[in-house]
Amino acid sequence: MTVRVMLIPPAMNAALREARFDGDAPLDRSGRERARAAAGAVPGAVLALSGPSERCRETTAALGLAARAEPALAGWNLARWAGRRLDDVAAAEPERVTAWLGDPSAAPHGGESLHDLIGRVGGWLDSLGGPDAPGTSFLAVAEAAVVRAAVVHGLRLPAEAFWRLDVAPLTLTELSGRSGRWNVGLGRPLTAPPAG
């Protein structure tokens, strides 16, 4: 049975603007306003889900969705790097950042490796489209790294392709199919239909 999985990265906040590793920071005023403005463009789904971060939960609420938190959609666990600026970490730990960027199995921060992230998100995705899953639609607000990991897994891309995917806030990425065979529609902006 075909499953439709729609993923929306959360709205902007100060951490994203400052190139910080996913700290669990709230949306800023601009992010909340943009999410509210996009609410009318969110497609319907049988089940709405949210990553557990504050940014995902606030975006979900601003989009007008009644969603349940899904632990498998948690952002990339970067352990001791969480909340820090990429530039600061690169200056303090250049060899570790190089290893992290170059080796998908490296986790010099003490959290998940890229392979671990893709495996976690891929396991969740495949559980929705498994042979015993009913055909249905899911809509989830999830961190950009989770969306990128889903695309890499769904298309069976090499893990290194993760670094080549750009996922903008409040865009829609859609995977349709089933475990082992997914089609992907990337990055449609959420814009409300014109009035009148």
C-alpha positions as CSV (number, residue, x, y, z in Angstrom):
1,M,0.0,0.0,0.0
2,T,1.3,3.5,-0.9
3,V,2.1,5.8,2.0
4,R,2.5,9.6,1.7
5,V,4.9,11.2,4.2
6,M,5.1,15.0,4.2
7,L,7.9,16.7,6.1
8,I,8.1,20.4,7.0
9,P,11.2,21.9,8.7
10,P,10.4,24.3,11.4
11,A,10.4,28.1,11.1
12,M,13.6,30.2,11.7
13,N,15.0,31.1,15.0
14,A,18.1,32.8,16.3
15,A,20.1,29.6,16.5
16,L,19.6,28.9,12.8
17,R,20.5,32.5,11.9
18,E,23.7,32.2,13.9
19,A,24.7,28.8,12.4
20,R,24.4,27.0,15.8
21,F,24.2,23.3,16.1
22,D,20.6,22.4,17.0
23,G,20.1,23.8,20.4
24,D,16.5,23.4,21.6
25,A,15.7,27.1,21.2
26,P,12.3,28.6,20.7
27,L,11.1,30.4,17.5
28,D,11.7,34.1,17.3
29,R,9.0,36.6,16.4
30,S,9.7,36.5,12.7
31,G,9.6,32.7,12.7
32,R,6.3,32.5,14.5
33,E,4.8,35.1,12.1
34,R,6.0,33.2,9.0
35,A,4.6,29.9,10.3
36,R,1.2,31.5,11.0
37,A,1.2,33.0,7.5
38,A,1.9,29.5,6.0
39,A,-0.8,27.8,8.0
40,G,-3.3,28.0,5.1
41,A,-1.0,26.1,2.8
42,V,-0.4,23.1,4.9
43,P,-1.8,20.0,3.2
44,G,-4.1,17.7,5.1
45,A,-3.0,14.3,6.5
46,V,-4.5,11.5,8.4
47,L,-1.9,11.9,11.2
48,A,0.1,15.0,12.2
49,L,3.4,14.5,14.0
50,S,6.1,16.8,15.5
51,G,9.7,16.4,16.4
52,P,10.1,16.9,20.1
53,S,12.2,20.1,19.9
54,E,10.6,23.4,21.1
55,R,11.2,24.8,17.6
56,C,9.2,22.0,16.0
57,R,6.4,22.1,18.6
58,E,6.0,25.9,18.3
59,T,6.0,25.6,14.5
60,T,3.4,22.9,14.7
61,A,1.2,25.1,16.9
62,A,1.6,28.2,14.6
63,L,0.7,26.1,11.6
64,G,-2.6,25.2,13.4
65,L,-1.8,21.4,13.6
66,A,-2.9,19.2,16.5
67,A,0.2,16.9,16.4
68,R,1.6,14.3,18.6
69,A,5.3,14.3,19.4
70,E,7.3,11.5,17.7
71,P,10.7,10.7,19.4
72,A,12.1,9.2,16.2
73,L,11.9,12.7,14.6
74,A,14.2,14.2,17.2
75,G,16.9,16.4,15.7
76,W,20.5,15.2,15.2
77,N,22.0,14.4,18.6
78,L,25.3,16.3,18.5
79,A,25.8,16.0,22.2
80,R,28.4,18.4,23.5
81,W,28.3,20.5,20.3
82,A,24.6,21.3,20.8
83,G,23.9,25.0,21.0
84,R,27.4,26.0,19.9
85,R,28.3,27.9,16.8
86,L,29.9,25.9,14.0
87,D,32.7,28.4,13.6
88,D,33.5,28.2,17.3
89,V,33.6,24.4,17.3
90,A,35.7,24.4,14.1
91,A,38.2,26.8,15.6
92,A,38.5,24.8,18.9
93,E,38.3,21.3,17.4
94,P,39.3,21.5,13.7
95,E,40.4,17.8,13.4
96,R,37.2,16.6,14.9
97,V,35.0,18.8,12.7
98,T,37.0,17.6,9.6
99,A,36.4,13.9,10.7
100,W,32.7,14.6,11.3
101,L,32.2,16.2,7.9
102,G,34.3,13.5,6.1
103,D,33.4,10.3,7.8
104,P,29.7,9.3,8.1
105,S,30.4,7.0,10.9
106,A,32.3,9.6,13.0
107,A,30.8,11.1,16.2
108,P,33.5,13.2,17.7
109,H,30.9,15.2,19.6
110,G,29.8,12.1,21.6
111,G,26.3,11.9,20.0
112,E,25.0,10.3,16.8
113,S,27.0,9.7,13.7
114,L,25.5,10.6,10.3
115,H,25.0,6.9,9.7
116,D,23.1,6.7,13.1
117,L,20.9,9.6,12.2
118,I,20.0,8.2,8.7
119,G,19.4,4.8,10.3
120,R,17.1,6.1,12.9
121,V,15.1,8.3,10.5
122,G,15.1,5.5,7.9
123,G,13.8,3.0,10.4
124,W,10.9,5.3,11.2
125,L,10.2,6.0,7.6
126,D,10.2,2.3,6.7
127,S,7.9,1.5,9.6
128,L,5.3,3.7,8.0
129,G,5.5,2.1,4.6
130,G,6.1,-1.5,5.7
131,P,4.2,-4.4,4.2
132,D,1.6,-4.4,7.0
133,A,1.2,-0.6,7.1
134,P,-2.1,0.7,6.0
135,G,-1.9,3.2,3.1
136,T,-2.3,6.6,4.7
137,S,-0.8,10.1,4.9
138,F,1.5,11.6,7.5
139,L,2.5,15.2,8.0
140,A,5.4,15.9,10.3
141,V,7.2,19.0,11.4
142,A,10.8,17.9,11.8
143,E,14.3,19.4,12.0
144,A,16.0,20.0,8.6
145,A,18.6,17.3,9.4
146,V,15.8,14.8,9.8
147,V,14.3,15.8,6.5
148,R,17.6,15.4,4.8
149,A,18.2,12.0,6.4
150,A,14.8,10.9,5.2
151,V,15.6,11.9,1.6
152,V,19.0,10.1,1.7
153,H,17.4,7.0,3.1
154,G,14.3,7.1,0.8
155,L,16.4,7.4,-2.4
156,R,19.1,5.1,-1.1
157,L,21.7,7.8,-1.6
158,P,25.2,7.5,-0.2
159,A,25.4,9.1,3.3
160,E,27.7,11.8,1.9
161,A,24.8,13.2,-0.2
162,F,23.3,14.5,3.1
163,W,25.8,17.4,3.0
164,R,24.6,18.3,-0.5
165,L,20.9,18.7,0.3
166,D,19.6,22.1,1.3
167,V,16.3,22.2,3.2
168,A,14.8,25.6,3.8
169,P,12.5,26.3,6.8
170,L,8.8,26.0,6.1
171,T,9.1,24.0,2.9
172,L,7.3,20.8,2.1
173,T,9.3,17.6,1.2
174,E,7.1,14.7,0.2
175,L,8.0,11.0,0.1
176,S,5.5,8.6,-1.3
177,G,5.7,4.9,-1.8
178,R,6.7,2.2,0.7
179,S,9.6,0.7,2.5
180,G,12.4,0.1,-0.1
181,R,10.7,2.2,-2.8
182,W,10.2,5.9,-2.2
183,N,9.6,8.8,-4.6
184,V,10.6,12.2,-3.4
185,G,9.2,15.7,-4.1
186,L,11.6,18.4,-2.7
187,G,11.2,21.7,-1.0
188,R,7.9,23.2,-2.1
189,P,7.4,26.5,-0.3
190,L,4.4,26.8,2.0
191,T,2.5,29.8,0.7
192,A,-1.1,30.5,1.6
193,P,-3.5,30.6,-1.4
194,P,-4.4,34.1,-2.6
195,A,-7.4,35.7,-0.9
196,G,-10.7,36.0,-2.7
